[in-house]
Amino acid sequence: MLKDVCIVGLGAIGGWMGAHLARLDGLNVSALARGDTLAAVRDHGLRLDSGGQTLAVPLRVSDDAAALGPQDLVILAVKGPAIAGVAAQVAALCGPHTRVLTALNGLPWWFTAGLPVPGLALDCVDPGGRIAALIPPERVIGCVVHASCFTTAPGCISHVMGNGLLIGEACGGGSGSVDEVAALLAGAGFGAKAVDSIQREVFYKLWGNMTTNPVSALTRATTDRILADELVREFTTAIMREAAVIGERVGCPIAQSPQDRHVITRSLGAFKTSMLQDIEAHRAIETDALLAAPRELAQQLGIATPMMDALLGLTRLMDSCRR
């Protein structure tokens, strides 16, 4: 039975999940935080605005994993560039049977563990396998978040839309642990569902946002303007076709056409991607997880990706010039 849960990363998604979980009777929810977020949550608790209502919940927070102690479940919800820096603290929160639920964008370090193609690696997101050594894929339950949230201030989150959480074993297949975590999340009000192949869900979400995210970072445009420009739209379509070939080769086929996905994206209206939000807040952006990782898979599989290469190069150059 899950009794102790710790959130690592009280940003938009981690805070949203933590606020709902903290309302469950009999569940001890804590968080690993630092800086302004640590101080804010200590002072006034975690605050969530959703559906016109404000939820404020007290939360035990610390910047020291040892002070929080071993957990039954750790929810890792930091941005990709921050994972290496918190991996040791995540490991310190783990006992023999602790599971780590990763709510991340793009392709994570454990992605290749559950693929039917052996020998693939993602060195760009985990150089030398240092993260995997601290948080092995066997411990991980992957989570794909279908929701939009943003932080309004340290410890304050606004929920815009969506409630879906898809979860599955990083190494593939189903398990009692996945079912237990899904039940916990459903009990907290999330639309949680266990899936047999979390890699397929991860890759599908990547396929939908690996273009609009970096294009928005380059142009500062919302998604509606990106897709309204015929030339830019065709550029994103070409990248999605390249990515679909990668997905087919690694056992993550895409059933939709790029045009079908554009219809879904258009329905969101003038939407700011997470990468655009990071640019505006002067935070690190997730270029490696969203673009370098699928390109690395393509290189290992011998798949040409000229359009993806161009977007990766432009995004990296833009990022280096803003530092």
N, C-alpha and C positions, 0 to 999 in steps of 0.2 A: 504494500500500500504506500502511495506517495504522500509523505507528510512534510518534507522540507524541500522547498524550491528556491533557487537563487537565480536572479536575473543578472546577467553580465552585459551591461550596455543599456542604460536607461534613456535611450534616445526615443525617436518616434515610435518604432515598433516594439522595442523592449518595454518602454513605458506603458504603451497601450495594453500589452499583454500582462504586465505586472499589475496594473491598476485593477483589471478584472479578476485576476487570480487572487489578489489580496482580499477580495470580498468573500472568498469561500471559507466556510466554517471548518475548523480543524486543520487548515493548511497553513504552515508557517512559511511566509514569503519574505525573502530578504533580497538585497541587491548589492552588487559590487559597483561602486561609483567613485568619482573623484572630482576635485575642483568645485566649480560652481554648482554642478548637479548634486554632489554630495551635500554641500551646505544647504541648498534649497530644500531637498527632501527631508533633511534633518529638522529644518525649521518649520516647514508647513506641510510635509507629506508629499505624496505624488498626486498631481492633479491631471484629470482627463476631461476635456470638453468633447461631448459626443451627443448628437441629436438634440442640441439645444439645452442639454443639462451638463452640470459640472460635478464630477465625482472627485472627492478628495479622500485619499486613504493614507493612513500612517504606514510607514515601511521601515523595517530595520535596514540600515545602510552602513557600509564600511568601505574603506579603501584597502582593507587587508583581508585577504581570503581566509587566513588562519583564524581571524576573529569570528568569522561566520561559521566555520566548521564544515565537515562533510555534509553533502546534500544528497537527496534521492534523485533530484533532477536539476540540472543546470541549463538555463536557457541562454544561449549565446546569441546576442542580437547587436553586435557591433558592426561597423563598416569594415569591408574587406581589408583596407590598409592597416587597421588596428588589431587584426586577429593575432598576428605574431607577437605583439606587445602584451596581450592578455592571456596567451595560451598557458603560460606557467601558472598564473593565478587560477585559471579554469581547472587545471590539473590538481591544484591544491584543494579545490572544493570537492574533489571526487574521492569517494570511498570505493571499495571493491565492486559494488553493484550500481554505482551512479551512472545514469545516462545523461548525455549532453544533447540537447535539442538545438539545432542551428537554424536560426531565422535570418538568412543571409541573401544578398543579391548575387546573381551571376553564378559561375562555377566554383564551388568551394574545393578545398584541398582533398576532401574525401570522395569527390565525384567519380573518379575512375574505379573505386573499389567495387562498385556494384554493376560495372559494365560487363557485357559478354565478350568484350575484346580485351585480351590480356596484354600486359606490357606497356600500357599507356600511363603517362604521368603528367602532372601539371606543376612543373618547376616554377613557373612564373608566379603562382599564388602560394607556393610552399617550397622555397629554395632549400635544397638539401634534405627535405622531409622533416624539418624541425617541428612544424606544427603537428604533423602526424605522429611523431614520437611522443609528444605530450598529450595529444587528444587522438588516439587511434580510431580509425573508421569503425572498428568493432564496437566502440562505445557510443557512436553517434547515431542519433535519429535525425534525419533531415526534415526540414519544414519549409514548405513553399507558402508564402504569405500572399494572399489576394486581398489586399486592403491598402488604403492610402491614409497616412498619418503624417503630421509634421510637428516639430517642437516650436512652441511660441516663446518659451523662456526655459531656463534650466529647471527640470522637474515638472514642466507643464507641457502637455501633449494635446493636440487637436486631432480628432478622428474625423476624416472627411467621408470616406465611403468604404464599403467592402467589409467582409467578416470571415473570409474563408482561410482555413489552414489545412493544407494537405501534408501528411506526415508518413514517413516510411523509413525502414532500416537502411542506413547508408551502404551496407553490404548486400542489400537486396532481400526480397522476400518479406513475409509477414512475421510477427512475433507477438507474444503476450505483452511485452513491454510497450510496443507501439499501440496496441489496443488500450492499454491502461492509460497511456499519456493522452490518447485521443479522447477517452472518456473524461479525463480530468479537464481538458480544454473545452469539451462540449458542455460540461457542468458549469464552466465559468462564462458560458454564453457565446463561445466561438462556434463557427460552422466548421468543426474539425472532422476530418475524414482520414482514415488509414488507407494507404495505397500500397500495392505490391512493388511498384517501381518508382521510387522517389526521383531517380535520375531522369525519367521521362518528363516528370512534372517540372523539375528544375530546368531542363533544357527547353521545354516549351515556353516557360516564362522568360528565359534568356532570349529566345528567338523573337519574342514580342517587344523586348525593351533594349536589346543590345544596339539598336540603331538610334531610336529617338532619344535615349539618354545622352550619348556622346554628342549627337547633332545639336541637342538643346544646350549642352555645355559650350559648344563652339559658337553658337549663334545667339544664345540667350532667348530663343524662341520657345513658346509653348507648343504642345504637340499638334494643336489644330493648325497652327501656322506652318509647321514642318510639313504636314501632309497636304496642305493647300497649295504648296509650291510643286508644280509638276516635276521639275528636274530633281529636286531634293527627294520627293516621294519615290521616283524611279531609282535614285541612288540607294535609298533604304531597301527598296524591293530587291535590288541586285544582291545586296549583302544578305538579306534573308534567304535568298535562293542558295547562296554559297553555304550558309549555316545549315540549311535543310539537308544538304548533301552530307555534311559532317554528322548530323543527327542520325541519318539513315545508316551510316557506317558504324556508329557506336551503339546501335540498338535503341535509339530515341527518335523514331520517325515522327514527322510533323504531318498531320492529316489536313491542315488548313493550307490555303494559298496565302501569299503575302497580302493580296487584295482583301481576302476575308478578314485578316488580322487588322488591316487598316480601318475597316468598318468599325471594329470594336474600339480601336483607339480613338477614332473620330467621335464616338459616342460619349467620350469622357469630356469633350469640350476643350476649353482653354486650360489645359492641364500642365502643371509644372512637374517635370520628372524629378526623381530623387537626386540625380546628378546635377541638375540645374539648381536645385535647392542647396546642394553642397557648394556649388560655385558661388552662389550669392552669399552664403554664410562663411566663405573663405575656409572651407574644410577640404580635406583630402578627398579625391574622387576615386571611384572604383574602376579605373581603366583596366587593370589586370584581370579582375574577375569577369568583367563584361565583354572584353575584346581580346586581350592577350591570351586568355585561357582557351577559348574556342580556336583561335589561330594556331596555338601550340598543338592542339589536337589535330588540326588540319595538316600541319607540317609533318607530324608523326605518321599520318595516314596517307601522305602524298597527294593531298587535295589542294588545288590552286585556289587562292582566295584574294585576288587582286583588289576587289572593292573593300573587303574587310581590312586588308593591309593598309589601304589609303586612309580609312577612317581611324585606324589605330595610330598611324603615324601623325596625322593631324591632331588627334586628341592629346597624344603625348607631348607634341610640340607646344600646343596651347598651354598645357599644364605646367611645363617647365618654364614658360615665359611669364607665368603669373606669380612665381615664387620669389 
